[in-house]
Amino acid sequence: MAELERPERLQIMLTSDELAALENWRYDKRMPSRSAAVRELLRRGLASDGFLTAEQGIKSQDYGILPTDGGTE
């Protein structure tokens, strides 16, 4: 079997309203699949917040909400 072009898999749960909204957007934009629609919406959301790509080597712990210097704010 050929290696997958996108080997990482992400599973999400949606309400029926969320799924309907996704499907409506997908068909309106003529996206070829749900996966393509989700990837495009994710890309747009990240880009709108200025986070299109993360730097290599950044760890999830670097995105904490508490200060790391031990002080309080």
Phi and psi in radians as a Rosetta constraint file:
Dihedral C 1 N 2 CA 2 C 2 CIRCULARHARMONIC -1.193 0.35
Dihedral N 2 CA 2 C 2 N 3 CIRCULARHARMONIC 2.603 0.35
Dihedral C 2 N 3 CA 3 C 3 CIRCULARHARMONIC -1.178 0.35
Dihedral N 3 CA 3 C 3 N 4 CIRCULARHARMONIC 2.422 0.35
Dihedral C 3 N 4 CA 4 C 4 CIRCULARHARMONIC -1.145 0.35
Dihedral N 4 CA 4 C 4 N 5 CIRCULARHARMONIC 2.485 0.35
Dihedral C 4 N 5 CA 5 C 5 CIRCULARHARMONIC -1.171 0.35
Dihedral N 5 CA 5 C 5 N 6 CIRCULARHARMONIC -0.583 0.35
Dihedral C 5 N 6 CA 6 C 6 CIRCULARHARMONIC -2.160 0.35
Dihedral N 6 CA 6 C 6 N 7 CIRCULARHARMONIC 1.534 0.35
Dihedral C 6 N 7 CA 7 C 7 CIRCULARHARMONIC -1.304 0.35
Dihedral N 7 CA 7 C 7 N 8 CIRCULARHARMONIC -0.237 0.35
Dihedral C 7 N 8 CA 8 C 8 CIRCULARHARMONIC -1.540 0.35
Dihedral N 8 CA 8 C 8 N 9 CIRCULARHARMONIC 2.380 0.35
Dihedral C 8 N 9 CA 9 C 9 CIRCULARHARMONIC -2.046 0.35
Dihedral N 9 CA 9 C 9 N 10 CIRCULARHARMONIC 2.397 0.35
Dihedral C 9 N 10 CA 10 C 10 CIRCULARHARMONIC -2.232 0.35
Dihedral N 10 CA 10 C 10 N 11 CIRCULARHARMONIC 2.166 0.35
Dihedral C 10 N 11 CA 11 C 11 CIRCULARHARMONIC -1.873 0.35
Dihedral N 11 CA 11 C 11 N 12 CIRCULARHARMONIC 2.299 0.35
Dihedral C 11 N 12 CA 12 C 12 CIRCULARHARMONIC -2.280 0.35
Dihedral N 12 CA 12 C 12 N 13 CIRCULARHARMONIC 2.720 0.35
Dihedral C 12 N 13 CA 13 C 13 CIRCULARHARMONIC -1.896 0.35
Dihedral N 13 CA 13 C 13 N 14 CIRCULARHARMONIC 2.368 0.35
Dihedral C 13 N 14 CA 14 C 14 CIRCULARHARMONIC -2.206 0.35
Dihedral N 14 CA 14 C 14 N 15 CIRCULARHARMONIC 2.613 0.35
Dihedral C 14 N 15 CA 15 C 15 CIRCULARHARMONIC -1.324 0.35
Dihedral N 15 CA 15 C 15 N 16 CIRCULARHARMONIC 2.925 0.35
Dihedral C 15 N 16 CA 16 C 16 CIRCULARHARMONIC -1.116 0.35
Dihedral N 16 CA 16 C 16 N 17 CIRCULARHARMONIC -0.596 0.35
Dihedral C 16 N 17 CA 17 C 17 CIRCULARHARMONIC -1.175 0.35
Dihedral N 17 CA 17 C 17 N 18 CIRCULARHARMONIC -0.718 0.35
Dihedral C 17 N 18 CA 18 C 18 CIRCULARHARMONIC -1.126 0.35
Dihedral N 18 CA 18 C 18 N 19 CIRCULARHARMONIC -0.735 0.35
Dihedral C 18 N 19 CA 19 C 19 CIRCULARHARMONIC -1.127 0.35
Dihedral N 19 CA 19 C 19 N 20 CIRCULARHARMONIC -0.714 0.35
Dihedral C 19 N 20 CA 20 C 20 CIRCULARHARMONIC -1.095 0.35
Dihedral N 20 CA 20 C 20 N 21 CIRCULARHARMONIC -0.741 0.35
Dihedral C 20 N 21 CA 21 C 21 CIRCULARHARMONIC -1.102 0.35
Dihedral N 21 CA 21 C 21 N 22 CIRCULARHARMONIC -0.748 0.35
Dihedral C 21 N 22 CA 22 C 22 CIRCULARHARMONIC -1.072 0.35
Dihedral N 22 CA 22 C 22 N 23 CIRCULARHARMONIC -0.829 0.35
Dihedral C 22 N 23 CA 23 C 23 CIRCULARHARMONIC -1.113 0.35
Dihedral N 23 CA 23 C 23 N 24 CIRCULARHARMONIC -0.734 0.35
Dihedral C 23 N 24 CA 24 C 24 CIRCULARHARMONIC -1.074 0.35
Dihedral N 24 CA 24 C 24 N 25 CIRCULARHARMONIC -0.777 0.35
Dihedral C 24 N 25 CA 25 C 25 CIRCULARHARMONIC -1.120 0.35
Dihedral N 25 CA 25 C 25 N 26 CIRCULARHARMONIC -0.760 0.35
Dihedral C 25 N 26 CA 26 C 26 CIRCULARHARMONIC -1.019 0.35
Dihedral N 26 CA 26 C 26 N 27 CIRCULARHARMONIC -0.841 0.35
Dihedral C 26 N 27 CA 27 C 27 CIRCULARHARMONIC -1.217 0.35
Dihedral N 27 CA 27 C 27 N 28 CIRCULARHARMONIC -0.648 0.35
Dihedral C 27 N 28 CA 28 C 28 CIRCULARHARMONIC -1.093 0.35
Dihedral N 28 CA 28 C 28 N 29 CIRCULARHARMONIC -0.665 0.35
Dihedral C 28 N 29 CA 29 C 29 CIRCULARHARMONIC -1.604 0.35
Dihedral N 29 CA 29 C 29 N 30 CIRCULARHARMONIC 0.025 0.35
Dihedral C 29 N 30 CA 30 C 30 CIRCULARHARMONIC 0.979 0.35
Dihedral N 30 CA 30 C 30 N 31 CIRCULARHARMONIC 0.766 0.35
Dihedral C 30 N 31 CA 31 C 31 CIRCULARHARMONIC -1.348 0.35
Dihedral N 31 CA 31 C 31 N 32 CIRCULARHARMONIC 2.499 0.35
Dihedral C 31 N 32 CA 32 C 32 CIRCULARHARMONIC -1.284 0.35
Dihedral N 32 CA 32 C 32 N 33 CIRCULARHARMONIC -0.356 0.35
Dihedral C 32 N 33 CA 33 C 33 CIRCULARHARMONIC -2.758 0.35
Dihedral N 33 CA 33 C 33 N 34 CIRCULARHARMONIC 2.892 0.35
Dihedral C 33 N 34 CA 34 C 34 CIRCULARHARMONIC -1.064 0.35
Dihedral N 34 CA 34 C 34 N 35 CIRCULARHARMONIC -0.743 0.35
Dihedral C 34 N 35 CA 35 C 35 CIRCULARHARMONIC -1.037 0.35
Dihedral N 35 CA 35 C 35 N 36 CIRCULARHARMONIC -0.763 0.35
Dihedral C 35 N 36 CA 36 C 36 CIRCULARHARMONIC -1.102 0.35
Dihedral N 36 CA 36 C 36 N 37 CIRCULARHARMONIC -0.695 0.35
Dihedral C 36 N 37 CA 37 C 37 CIRCULARHARMONIC -1.132 0.35
Dihedral N 37 CA 37 C 37 N 38 CIRCULARHARMONIC -0.775 0.35
Dihedral C 37 N 38 CA 38 C 38 CIRCULARHARMONIC -1.110 0.35
Dihedral N 38 CA 38 C 38 N 39 CIRCULARHARMONIC -0.756 0.35
Dihedral C 38 N 39 CA 39 C 39 CIRCULARHARMONIC -1.064 0.35
Dihedral N 39 CA 39 C 39 N 40 CIRCULARHARMONIC -0.732 0.35
Dihedral C 39 N 40 CA 40 C 40 CIRCULARHARMONIC -1.175 0.35
Dihedral N 40 CA 40 C 40 N 41 CIRCULARHARMONIC -0.734 0.35
Dihedral C 40 N 41 CA 41 C 41 CIRCULARHARMONIC -1.147 0.35
Dihedral N 41 CA 41 C 41 N 42 CIRCULARHARMONIC -0.680 0.35
Dihedral C 41 N 42 CA 42 C 42 CIRCULARHARMONIC -1.119 0.35
Dihedral N 42 CA 42 C 42 N 43 CIRCULARHARMONIC -0.779 0.35
Dihedral C 42 N 43 CA 43 C 43 CIRCULARHARMONIC -1.048 0.35
Dihedral N 43 CA 43 C 43 N 44 CIRCULARHARMONIC -0.790 0.35
Dihedral C 43 N 44 CA 44 C 44 CIRCULARHARMONIC -1.118 0.35
Dihedral N 44 CA 44 C 44 N 45 CIRCULARHARMONIC -0.735 0.35
Dihedral C 44 N 45 CA 45 C 45 CIRCULARHARMONIC -1.112 0.35
Dihedral N 45 CA 45 C 45 N 46 CIRCULARHARMONIC -0.778 0.35
Dihedral C 45 N 46 CA 46 C 46 CIRCULARHARMONIC -1.141 0.35
Dihedral N 46 CA 46 C 46 N 47 CIRCULARHARMONIC -0.731 0.35
Dihedral C 46 N 47 CA 47 C 47 CIRCULARHARMONIC -1.117 0.35
Dihedral N 47 CA 47 C 47 N 48 CIRCULARHARMONIC -0.660 0.35
Dihedral C 47 N 48 CA 48 C 48 CIRCULARHARMONIC -1.166 0.35
Dihedral N 48 CA 48 C 48 N 49 CIRCULARHARMONIC -0.452 0.35
Dihedral C 48 N 49 CA 49 C 49 CIRCULARHARMONIC -1.667 0.35
Dihedral N 49 CA 49 C 49 N 50 CIRCULARHARMONIC 0.057 0.35
Dihedral C 49 N 50 CA 50 C 50 CIRCULARHARMONIC 1.372 0.35
Dihedral N 50 CA 50 C 50 N 51 CIRCULARHARMONIC 0.361 0.35
Dihedral C 50 N 51 CA 51 C 51 CIRCULARHARMONIC -2.123 0.35
Dihedral N 51 CA 51 C 51 N 52 CIRCULARHARMONIC 0.853 0.35
Dihedral C 51 N 52 CA 52 C 52 CIRCULARHARMONIC -1.085 0.35
Dihedral N 52 CA 52 C 52 N 53 CIRCULARHARMONIC -0.732 0.35
Dihedral C 52 N 53 CA 53 C 53 CIRCULARHARMONIC -2.385 0.35
Dihedral N 53 CA 53 C 53 N 54 CIRCULARHARMONIC 2.546 0.35
Dihedral C 53 N 54 CA 54 C 54 CIRCULARHARMONIC -1.660 0.35
Dihedral N 54 CA 54 C 54 N 55 CIRCULARHARMONIC 2.608 0.35
Dihedral C 54 N 55 CA 55 C 55 CIRCULARHARMONIC -1.203 0.35
Dihedral N 55 CA 55 C 55 N 56 CIRCULARHARMONIC 2.588 0.35
Dihedral C 55 N 56 CA 56 C 56 CIRCULARHARMONIC -1.128 0.35
Dihedral N 56 CA 56 C 56 N 57 CIRCULARHARMONIC 2.465 0.35
Dihedral C 56 N 57 CA 57 C 57 CIRCULARHARMONIC 1.527 0.35
Dihedral N 57 CA 57 C 57 N 58 CIRCULARHARMONIC -0.070 0.35
Dihedral C 57 N 58 CA 58 C 58 CIRCULARHARMONIC -1.305 0.35
Dihedral N 58 CA 58 C 58 N 59 CIRCULARHARMONIC 2.304 0.35
Dihedral C 58 N 59 CA 59 C 59 CIRCULARHARMONIC -1.734 0.35
Dihedral N 59 CA 59 C 59 N 60 CIRCULARHARMONIC 2.688 0.35
Dihedral C 59 N 60 CA 60 C 60 CIRCULARHARMONIC -1.036 0.35
Dihedral N 60 CA 60 C 60 N 61 CIRCULARHARMONIC -0.532 0.35
Dihedral C 60 N 61 CA 61 C 61 CIRCULARHARMONIC -1.165 0.35
Dihedral N 61 CA 61 C 61 N 62 CIRCULARHARMONIC -0.314 0.35
Dihedral C 61 N 62 CA 62 C 62 CIRCULARHARMONIC -1.302 0.35
Dihedral N 62 CA 62 C 62 N 63 CIRCULARHARMONIC -0.137 0.35
Dihedral C 62 N 63 CA 63 C 63 CIRCULARHARMONIC -1.892 0.35
Dihedral N 63 CA 63 C 63 N 64 CIRCULARHARMONIC 0.586 0.35
Dihedral C 63 N 64 CA 64 C 64 CIRCULARHARMONIC -1.254 0.35
Dihedral N 64 CA 64 C 64 N 65 CIRCULARHARMONIC 2.890 0.35
Dihedral C 64 N 65 CA 65 C 65 CIRCULARHARMONIC -1.805 0.35
Dihedral N 65 CA 65 C 65 N 66 CIRCULARHARMONIC -0.140 0.35
Dihedral C 65 N 66 CA 66 C 66 CIRCULARHARMONIC -1.793 0.35
Dihedral N 66 CA 66 C 66 N 67 CIRCULARHARMONIC 2.581 0.35
Dihedral C 66 N 67 CA 67 C 67 CIRCULARHARMONIC -1.094 0.35
Dihedral N 67 CA 67 C 67 N 68 CIRCULARHARMONIC 2.534 0.35
Dihedral C 67 N 68 CA 68 C 68 CIRCULARHARMONIC -1.662 0.35
Dihedral N 68 CA 68 C 68 N 69 CIRCULARHARMONIC -0.110 0.35
Dihedral C 68 N 69 CA 69 C 69 CIRCULARHARMONIC -1.503 0.35
Dihedral N 69 CA 69 C 69 N 70 CIRCULARHARMONIC 0.042 0.35
Dihedral C 69 N 70 CA 70 C 70 CIRCULARHARMONIC 1.500 0.35
Dihedral N 70 CA 70 C 70 N 71 CIRCULARHARMONIC -0.159 0.35
Dihedral C 70 N 71 CA 71 C 71 CIRCULARHARMONIC -1.503 0.35
Dihedral N 71 CA 71 C 71 N 72 CIRCULARHARMONIC 3.013 0.35
Dihedral C 71 N 72 CA 72 C 72 CIRCULARHARMONIC -1.967 0.35
Dihedral N 72 CA 72 C 72 N 73 CIRCULARHARMONIC 2.601 0.35
